[in-house]
Amino acid sequence: MKKVILVTGASSGLGLATATALAAEGHTVYGTTRDIKRIADVLFTPLQMDVTDDASVNAAIATIIKAEGKIDVLVNNAGNGITGPLYAMPVDAAKKQFEVNFFGVVRVSSAVLPGMIEKKTGLVINIGSLAGLFGLPYQGLYSASKFAIEGYSESLRMELQNTGVKVSVVNPGDFKTDFTGNREKLPFTIKNDQLKKEFDAAVAAMEKDESIGAAPSKLAAQIVKIVNKSKPAHSYLVGAIGQTIVPTLKAILPGPIFVKLMNDHYGIK
């Protein structure tokens, strides 16, 4: 059955691939961006929306409801990244990270869910991250914002149990997108040569992993499958086996050994 689908952050990367793949399946898809000029010549309908602004979100949702009468599926994909040392992290930077990655999810979901509840059907797919299942050095704010999505989604699923509305979380590993180039790098302000060396090594490792990541179409294909399921799972891990196995390693390994494995990978010896 063809559905009306809203995908946030659809101007590039995972969001663009997802909106395109869903539209190719015959669904009616609206893909949002803060700057409508960034989306052109696509299969879906571009829609301007800033997930950090209540008025913008409400106006975009109202546009879809006026045109379609409903939203069947919401894919909360919009997000950004900030890298920097947590031990010298400005609170404003933390707020900026959460405003998009977490509060954006809350804001859009709260605008869409009442309509789904009224119709007693719907699906919310929150794009988390493997980094929301285990911490990453020097990506701590990003990890924290994605951890928050895990807790939010789990609680939301409980609240919606008897409404007909389902909630799934998709946790991607590294994918080759513009995310790497768009990541905000905070200045390293601590006068400590060892920590600076480790910071540089960790950033280099994360950028290398992303540069050889899978194509966004792989994640998009998974989301198409989820949308077509009558009973989607609560959680999906998507990425290279060497990354998707990490949550299992975290669960079975002693804490110090797991931390050492992670630090070794990121050049923290």
NULOLUM-347574 format. One record per residue (C-alpha): residue number from 1; residue in one letter; x, y, z. Coordinates in pm, 1 decimal. Example, Ala and Ser with C-alpha at 12.3 -4.5 7.8 and 13.67 -1.06 7.14 Angstrom:
@pos = 1 code = a east = 1230.0 north = -450.0 up = 780.0 $
@pos = 2 code = s east = 1367.0 north = -106.0 up = 714.0 $
END
This chain:
@pos = 1 code = m east = 0.0 north = 0.0 up = 0.0 $
@pos = 2 code = k east = 135.0 north = 340.6 up = -96.0 $
@pos = 3 code = k east = 190.9 north = 579.6 up = 191.3 $
@pos = 4 code = v east = 242.7 north = 949.2 up = 265.2 $
@pos = 5 code = i east = 593.1 north = 981.4 up = 406.3 $
@pos = 6 code = l east = 786.9 north = 1270.6 up = 558.5 $
@pos = 7 code = v east = 1167.9 north = 1251.8 up = 560.1 $
@pos = 8 code = t east = 1358.3 north = 1526.2 up = 741.9 $
@pos = 9 code = g east = 1705.9 north = 1633.1 up = 635.8 $
@pos = 10 code = a east = 1654.0 north = 1520.3 up = 276.5 $
@pos = 11 code = s east = 1886.9 north = 1759.8 up = 95.5 $
@pos = 12 code = s east = 2185.9 north = 1523.2 up = 93.8 $
@pos = 13 code = g east = 2334.3 north = 1201.0 up = 222.6 $
@pos = 14 code = l east = 2117.8 north = 943.9 up = 396.7 $
@pos = 15 code = g east = 1805.7 north = 1161.9 up = 387.6 $
@pos = 16 code = l east = 1827.8 north = 1227.5 up = 14.1 $
@pos = 17 code = a east = 1889.8 north = 859.9 up = -59.8 $
@pos = 18 code = t east = 1601.6 north = 754.1 up = 164.8 $
@pos = 19 code = a east = 1348.5 north = 1001.3 up = 24.8 $
@pos = 20 code = t east = 1449.7 north = 909.1 up = -330.0 $
@pos = 21 code = a east = 1422.9 north = 534.3 up = -269.3 $
@pos = 22 code = l east = 1082.3 north = 564.8 up = -103.6 $
@pos = 23 code = a east = 949.8 north = 782.6 up = -386.5 $
@pos = 24 code = a east = 1080.0 north = 530.2 up = -640.5 $
@pos = 25 code = e east = 862.8 north = 270.9 up = -466.4 $
@pos = 26 code = g east = 557.7 north = 482.2 up = -548.1 $
@pos = 27 code = h east = 507.2 north = 641.0 up = -208.1 $
@pos = 28 code = t east = 411.9 north = 1007.7 up = -176.5 $
@pos = 29 code = v east = 724.5 north = 1152.3 up = -18.9 $
@pos = 30 code = y east = 799.1 north = 1495.3 up = 122.9 $
@pos = 31 code = g east = 1166.0 north = 1565.8 up = 192.1 $
@pos = 32 code = t east = 1261.1 north = 1860.5 up = 408.9 $
@pos = 33 code = t east = 1555.4 north = 2096.8 up = 418.2 $
@pos = 34 code = r east = 1635.8 north = 2428.3 up = 583.3 $
@pos = 35 code = d east = 1715.9 north = 2575.8 up = 241.0 $
@pos = 36 code = i east = 1474.3 north = 2468.5 up = -31.0 $
@pos = 37 code = k east = 1728.1 north = 2570.7 up = -297.7 $
@pos = 38 code = r east = 1942.5 north = 2273.0 up = -194.6 $
@pos = 39 code = i east = 1693.4 north = 2024.2 up = -338.0 $
@pos = 40 code = a east = 1626.0 north = 2012.2 up = -711.7 $
@pos = 41 code = d east = 1538.4 north = 1753.8 up = -977.3 $
@pos = 42 code = v east = 1424.6 north = 1486.7 up = -733.1 $
@pos = 43 code = l east = 1149.0 north = 1225.7 up = -733.6 $
@pos = 44 code = f east = 995.5 north = 1353.7 up = -410.8 $
@pos = 45 code = t east = 839.0 north = 1685.4 up = -309.6 $
@pos = 46 code = p east = 1088.4 north = 1926.0 up = -145.7 $
@pos = 47 code = l east = 960.3 north = 2109.9 up = 159.8 $
@pos = 48 code = q east = 1127.8 north = 2382.1 up = 362.3 $
@pos = 49 code = m east = 1156.4 north = 2302.2 up = 731.1 $
@pos = 50 code = d east = 1396.7 north = 2396.6 up = 1009.7 $
@pos = 51 code = v east = 1368.6 north = 2127.5 up = 1277.3 $
@pos = 52 code = t east = 1495.5 north = 2373.6 up = 1539.4 $
@pos = 53 code = d east = 1202.3 north = 2612.8 up = 1485.1 $
@pos = 54 code = d east = 847.2 north = 2540.6 up = 1605.4 $
@pos = 55 code = a east = 678.0 north = 2768.0 up = 1352.8 $
@pos = 56 code = s east = 873.0 north = 2619.1 up = 1061.7 $
@pos = 57 code = v east = 790.3 north = 2264.0 up = 1166.3 $
@pos = 58 code = n east = 422.1 north = 2336.4 up = 1221.5 $
@pos = 59 code = a east = 391.0 north = 2516.6 up = 886.7 $
@pos = 60 code = a east = 552.2 north = 2226.8 up = 698.4 $
@pos = 61 code = i east = 330.9 north = 1967.4 up = 867.4 $
@pos = 62 code = a east = 22.4 north = 2177.1 up = 793.7 $
@pos = 63 code = t east = 120.4 north = 2192.4 up = 426.4 $
@pos = 64 code = i east = 136.4 north = 1813.0 up = 402.7 $
@pos = 65 code = i east = -189.8 north = 1760.1 up = 591.8 $
@pos = 66 code = k east = -367.8 north = 2011.8 up = 369.3 $
@pos = 67 code = a east = -244.8 north = 1836.6 up = 56.7 $
@pos = 68 code = e east = -265.7 north = 1472.8 up = 166.2 $
@pos = 69 code = g east = -490.9 north = 1462.6 up = 473.9 $
@pos = 70 code = k east = -241.8 north = 1252.4 up = 669.5 $
@pos = 71 code = i east = 114.4 north = 1145.2 up = 730.3 $
@pos = 72 code = d east = 161.1 north = 767.8 up = 743.6 $
@pos = 73 code = v east = 534.0 north = 751.8 up = 807.2 $
@pos = 74 code = l east = 778.1 north = 995.5 up = 965.4 $
@pos = 75 code = v east = 1150.6 north = 943.0 up = 914.2 $
@pos = 76 code = n east = 1340.9 north = 1163.7 up = 1159.5 $
@pos = 77 code = n east = 1673.6 north = 1184.7 up = 980.2 $
@pos = 78 code = a east = 1791.2 north = 1547.7 up = 1015.1 $
@pos = 79 code = g east = 2112.5 north = 1569.8 up = 1213.7 $
@pos = 80 code = n east = 2459.4 north = 1714.3 up = 1240.8 $
@pos = 81 code = g east = 2788.5 north = 1641.6 up = 1412.2 $
@pos = 82 code = i east = 3024.6 north = 1823.7 up = 1644.6 $
@pos = 83 code = t east = 3366.8 north = 1692.5 up = 1738.5 $
@pos = 84 code = g east = 3577.8 north = 1817.3 up = 2024.9 $
@pos = 85 code = p east = 3707.8 north = 1730.4 up = 2371.9 $
@pos = 86 code = l east = 3433.0 north = 1678.6 up = 2630.0 $
@pos = 87 code = y east = 3674.1 north = 1789.1 up = 2901.8 $
@pos = 88 code = a east = 3667.9 north = 2143.3 up = 2760.0 $
@pos = 89 code = m east = 3325.4 north = 2150.9 up = 2597.0 $
@pos = 90 code = p east = 3130.9 north = 2480.5 up = 2588.2 $
@pos = 91 code = v east = 2772.5 north = 2431.7 up = 2701.0 $
@pos = 92 code = d east = 2654.4 north = 2629.1 up = 2398.1 $
@pos = 93 code = a east = 2809.8 north = 2366.1 up = 2171.0 $
@pos = 94 code = a east = 2627.9 north = 2089.6 up = 2357.5 $
@pos = 95 code = k east = 2298.7 north = 2276.9 up = 2323.9 $
@pos = 96 code = k east = 2359.5 north = 2326.7 up = 1951.4 $
@pos = 97 code = q east = 2421.6 north = 1954.9 up = 1900.8 $
@pos = 98 code = f east = 2109.7 north = 1851.4 up = 2091.3 $
@pos = 99 code = e east = 1888.8 north = 2117.7 up = 1931.7 $
@pos = 100 code = v east = 1911.5 north = 1944.1 up = 1595.5 $
@pos = 101 code = n east = 1981.0 north = 1580.1 up = 1676.7 $
@pos = 102 code = f east = 1745.9 north = 1536.0 up = 1971.9 $
@pos = 103 code = f east = 1507.8 north = 1826.5 up = 2016.6 $
@pos = 104 code = g east = 1450.9 north = 1830.5 up = 1641.4 $
@pos = 105 code = v east = 1324.1 north = 1473.0 up = 1667.4 $
@pos = 106 code = v east = 1099.7 north = 1565.7 up = 1959.7 $
@pos = 107 code = r east = 968.3 north = 1876.5 up = 1784.1 $
@pos = 108 code = v east = 875.6 north = 1705.5 up = 1457.0 $
@pos = 109 code = s east = 738.7 north = 1394.9 up = 1626.4 $
@pos = 110 code = s east = 514.2 north = 1600.4 up = 1854.1 $
@pos = 111 code = a east = 375.8 north = 1779.7 up = 1548.4 $
@pos = 112 code = v east = 304.4 north = 1457.4 up = 1357.7 $
@pos = 113 code = l east = 203.2 north = 1203.7 up = 1622.4 $
@pos = 114 code = p east = -137.1 north = 1346.2 up = 1726.0 $
@pos = 115 code = g east = -260.4 north = 1293.3 up = 1369.5 $
@pos = 116 code = m east = -130.2 north = 936.9 up = 1364.3 $
@pos = 117 code = i east = -292.6 north = 864.0 up = 1700.1 $
@pos = 118 code = e east = -622.3 north = 1002.3 up = 1574.8 $
@pos = 119 code = k east = -611.0 north = 770.4 up = 1271.9 $
@pos = 120 code = k east = -490.3 north = 480.0 up = 1488.1 $
@pos = 121 code = t east = -206.7 north = 399.4 up = 1252.3 $
@pos = 122 code = g east = 140.0 north = 523.4 up = 1167.5 $
@pos = 123 code = l east = 512.4 north = 457.6 up = 1183.3 $
@pos = 124 code = v east = 792.4 north = 671.0 up = 1322.6 $
@pos = 125 code = i east = 1146.1 north = 579.1 up = 1216.6 $
@pos = 126 code = n east = 1410.7 north = 759.4 up = 1418.4 $
@pos = 127 code = i east = 1759.2 north = 758.8 up = 1267.1 $
@pos = 128 code = g east = 1992.4 north = 700.0 up = 1556.6 $
@pos = 129 code = s east = 2348.7 north = 575.7 up = 1521.4 $
@pos = 130 code = l east = 2572.8 north = 296.5 up = 1635.3 $
@pos = 131 code = a east = 2732.7 north = 583.0 up = 1826.2 $
@pos = 132 code = g east = 2408.4 north = 595.5 up = 2024.5 $
@pos = 133 code = l east = 2479.7 north = 245.1 up = 2155.9 $
@pos = 134 code = f east = 2841.3 north = 299.6 up = 2262.5 $
@pos = 135 code = g east = 3045.8 north = 611.4 up = 2327.1 $
@pos = 136 code = l east = 3305.6 north = 742.7 up = 2085.7 $
@pos = 137 code = p east = 3607.8 north = 947.1 up = 2189.9 $
@pos = 138 code = y east = 3592.7 north = 1308.7 up = 2073.1 $
@pos = 139 code = q east = 3243.8 north = 1253.6 up = 1934.3 $
@pos = 140 code = g east = 3092.1 north = 1254.0 up = 2280.6 $
@pos = 141 code = l east = 2822.0 north = 1512.4 up = 2215.2 $
@pos = 142 code = y east = 2710.8 north = 1329.7 up = 1902.4 $
@pos = 143 code = s east = 2701.7 north = 1001.7 up = 2093.5 $
@pos = 144 code = a east = 2507.7 north = 1162.4 up = 2377.8 $
@pos = 145 code = s east = 2246.1 north = 1305.0 up = 2140.7 $
@pos = 146 code = k east = 2199.6 north = 965.3 up = 1976.8 $
@pos = 147 code = f east = 2184.7 north = 789.4 up = 2315.4 $
@pos = 148 code = a east = 1902.1 north = 1030.4 up = 2395.6 $
@pos = 149 code = i east = 1714.5 north = 916.3 up = 2084.5 $
@pos = 150 code = e east = 1737.6 north = 557.3 up = 2210.8 $
@pos = 151 code = g east = 1574.5 north = 644.2 up = 2542.5 $
@pos = 152 code = y east = 1315.2 north = 869.7 up = 2382.5 $
@pos = 153 code = s east = 1217.9 north = 604.2 up = 2128.4 $
@pos = 154 code = e east = 1195.5 north = 326.7 up = 2385.0 $
@pos = 155 code = s east = 967.0 north = 530.3 up = 2610.3 $
@pos = 156 code = l east = 761.3 north = 657.9 up = 2315.4 $
@pos = 157 code = r east = 707.0 north = 300.2 up = 2200.2 $
@pos = 158 code = m east = 567.7 north = 210.7 up = 2543.2 $
@pos = 159 code = e east = 330.4 north = 507.5 up = 2544.4 $
@pos = 160 code = l east = 200.0 north = 428.8 up = 2195.0 $
@pos = 161 code = q east = 149.7 north = 56.1 up = 2252.4 $
@pos = 162 code = n east = -230.7 north = 69.9 up = 2225.7 $
@pos = 163 code = t east = -259.7 north = 337.3 up = 1956.0 $
@pos = 164 code = g east = -165.1 north = 149.6 up = 1638.8 $
@pos = 165 code = v east = 142.2 north = 372.9 up = 1596.4 $
@pos = 166 code = k east = 478.6 north = 194.7 up = 1579.2 $
@pos = 167 code = v east = 828.9 north = 323.1 up = 1654.0 $
@pos = 168 code = s east = 1153.4 north = 187.8 up = 1506.9 $
@pos = 169 code = v east = 1510.6 north = 307.3 up = 1548.4 $
@pos = 170 code = v east = 1764.8 north = 261.3 up = 1271.5 $
@pos = 171 code = n east = 2125.8 north = 275.4 up = 1390.5 $
@pos = 172 code = p east = 2367.0 north = 327.0 up = 1099.3 $
@pos = 173 code = g east = 2739.2 north = 278.9 up = 1111.1 $
@pos = 174 code = d east = 2970.2 north = 483.7 up = 889.8 $
@pos = 175 code = f east = 2839.6 north = 586.7 up = 548.4 $
@pos = 176 code = k east = 3014.4 north = 793.3 up = 283.7 $
@pos = 177 code = t east = 2822.0 north = 1122.9 up = 285.2 $
@pos = 178 code = d east = 2868.7 north = 1496.8 up = 323.2 $
@pos = 179 code = f east = 2840.6 north = 1447.6 up = 698.8 $
@pos = 180 code = t east = 3219.7 north = 1428.4 up = 727.6 $
@pos = 181 code = g east = 3280.2 north = 1759.9 up = 555.4 $
@pos = 182 code = n east = 2994.2 north = 1929.7 up = 736.7 $
@pos = 183 code = r east = 3102.2 north = 1820.6 up = 1083.8 $
@pos = 184 code = e east = 3183.4 north = 2114.2 up = 1310.4 $
@pos = 185 code = k east = 3528.7 north = 2081.7 up = 1466.6 $
@pos = 186 code = l east = 3573.1 north = 2273.3 up = 1787.6 $
@pos = 187 code = p east = 3915.8 north = 2423.3 up = 1856.2 $
@pos = 188 code = f east = 4146.1 north = 2228.6 up = 2087.3 $
@pos = 189 code = t east = 4215.8 north = 2471.4 up = 2369.1 $
@pos = 190 code = i east = 4395.2 north = 2253.2 up = 2625.0 $
@pos = 191 code = k east = 4773.7 north = 2292.4 up = 2644.1 $
@pos = 192 code = n east = 4859.9 north = 1924.7 up = 2661.8 $
@pos = 193 code = d east = 5065.7 north = 1765.2 up = 2385.3 $
@pos = 194 code = q east = 4956.1 north = 1409.0 up = 2460.7 $
@pos = 195 code = l east = 4586.1 north = 1490.8 up = 2458.4 $
@pos = 196 code = k east = 4624.4 north = 1698.1 up = 2142.3 $
@pos = 197 code = k east = 4800.4 north = 1405.8 up = 1972.3 $
@pos = 198 code = e east = 4519.6 north = 1170.6 up = 2073.6 $
@pos = 199 code = f east = 4255.0 north = 1415.8 up = 1960.1 $
@pos = 200 code = d east = 4415.4 north = 1447.3 up = 1616.4 $
@pos = 201 code = a east = 4445.4 north = 1068.2 up = 1587.8 $
@pos = 202 code = a east = 4080.9 north = 1013.6 up = 1682.6 $
@pos = 203 code = v east = 3956.3 north = 1269.1 up = 1429.2 $
@pos = 204 code = a east = 4173.4 north = 1116.2 up = 1156.2 $
@pos = 205 code = a east = 4041.1 north = 767.5 up = 1237.6 $
@pos = 206 code = m east = 3675.3 north = 873.0 up = 1228.9 $
@pos = 207 code = e east = 3721.2 north = 1054.9 up = 897.1 $
@pos = 208 code = k east = 3899.3 north = 754.4 up = 745.3 $
@pos = 209 code = d east = 3617.7 north = 521.4 up = 854.8 $
@pos = 210 code = e east = 3359.2 north = 751.6 up = 698.1 $
@pos = 211 code = s east = 3555.7 north = 789.4 up = 374.9 $
@pos = 212 code = i east = 3535.3 north = 414.5 up = 312.0 $
@pos = 213 code = g east = 3180.8 north = 376.1 up = 441.2 $
@pos = 214 code = a east = 2896.2 north = 220.4 up = 246.2 $
@pos = 215 code = a east = 2682.8 north = 411.3 up = -3.2 $
@pos = 216 code = p east = 2372.6 north = 581.4 up = 143.0 $
@pos = 217 code = s east = 2158.2 north = 363.6 up = -85.2 $
@pos = 218 code = k east = 2225.7 north = 69.4 up = 148.8 $
@pos = 219 code = l east = 2054.1 north = 244.5 up = 437.9 $
@pos = 220 code = a east = 1776.8 north = 368.6 up = 209.9 $
@pos = 221 code = a east = 1704.2 north = 12.5 up = 98.8 $
@pos = 222 code = q east = 1670.0 north = -94.6 up = 460.2 $
@pos = 223 code = i east = 1426.2 north = 184.5 up = 536.1 $
@pos = 224 code = v east = 1216.0 north = 89.6 up = 232.0 $
@pos = 225 code = k east = 1190.8 north = -262.0 up = 376.3 $
@pos = 226 code = i east = 1091.3 north = -127.9 up = 719.0 $
@pos = 227 code = v east = 818.7 north = 91.8 up = 571.9 $
@pos = 228 code = n east = 675.8 north = -209.3 up = 389.3 $
@pos = 229 code = k east = 665.1 north = -430.1 up = 699.6 $
@pos = 230 code = s east = 338.7 north = -477.6 up = 888.8 $
@pos = 231 code = k east = 532.1 north = -538.0 up = 1210.6 $
@pos = 232 code = p east = 866.7 north = -357.6 up = 1196.1 $
@pos = 233 code = a east = 1126.8 north = -444.6 up = 1455.8 $
@pos = 234 code = h east = 1210.5 north = -205.2 up = 1737.5 $
@pos = 235 code = s east = 1570.9 north = -162.2 up = 1625.8 $
@pos = 236 code = y east = 1789.4 north = -214.2 up = 1319.7 $
@pos = 237 code = l east = 2169.2 north = -202.1 up = 1289.8 $
@pos = 238 code = v east = 2290.7 north = -107.0 up = 942.2 $
@pos = 239 code = g east = 2652.6 north = -101.8 up = 832.4 $
@pos = 240 code = a east = 2968.7 north = -308.0 up = 801.4 $
@pos = 241 code = i east = 2977.4 north = -621.4 up = 1017.4 $
@pos = 242 code = g east = 3292.6 north = -492.0 up = 1185.0 $
@pos = 243 code = q east = 3085.4 north = -202.2 up = 1319.6 $
@pos = 244 code = t east = 2745.5 north = -361.7 up = 1379.5 $
@pos = 245 code = i east = 2908.8 north = -625.7 up = 1599.6 $
@pos = 246 code = v east = 3040.7 north = -362.7 up = 1841.5 $
@pos = 247 code = p east = 2721.3 north = -338.6 up = 2054.5 $
@pos = 248 code = t east = 2746.6 north = -714.8 up = 2109.6 $
@pos = 249 code = l east = 3112.7 north = -683.4 up = 2207.4 $
@pos = 250 code = k east = 3019.0 north = -410.3 up = 2452.2 $
@pos = 251 code = a east = 2760.0 north = -640.5 up = 2609.3 $
@pos = 252 code = i east = 2987.8 north = -941.7 up = 2651.8 $
@pos = 253 code = l east = 3333.7 north = -796.6 up = 2715.2 $
@pos = 254 code = p east = 3457.4 north = -661.2 up = 3049.1 $
@pos = 255 code = g east = 3438.6 north = -282.6 up = 3050.7 $
@pos = 256 code = p east = 3814.2 north = -212.9 up = 3054.9 $
@pos = 257 code = i east = 3876.1 north = -447.1 up = 2759.9 $
@pos = 258 code = f east = 3600.6 north = -287.9 up = 2554.2 $
@pos = 259 code = v east = 3735.0 north = 60.7 up = 2626.5 $
@pos = 260 code = k east = 4086.0 north = -48.4 up = 2526.8 $
@pos = 261 code = l east = 3959.3 north = -188.6 up = 2195.9 $
@pos = 262 code = m east = 3779.0 north = 134.5 up = 2118.2 $
@pos = 263 code = n east = 4069.8 north = 356.6 up = 2219.5 $
@pos = 264 code = d east = 4315.1 north = 148.6 up = 2020.2 $
@pos = 265 code = h east = 4101.2 north = 193.1 up = 1709.6 $
@pos = 266 code = y east = 4095.5 north = 570.1 up = 1758.1 $
@pos = 267 code = g east = 4467.3 north = 601.3 up = 1831.2 $
@pos = 268 code = i east = 4440.4 north = 658.0 up = 2205.4 $
@pos = 269 code = k east = 4712.4 north = 435.7 up = 2347.9 $
END
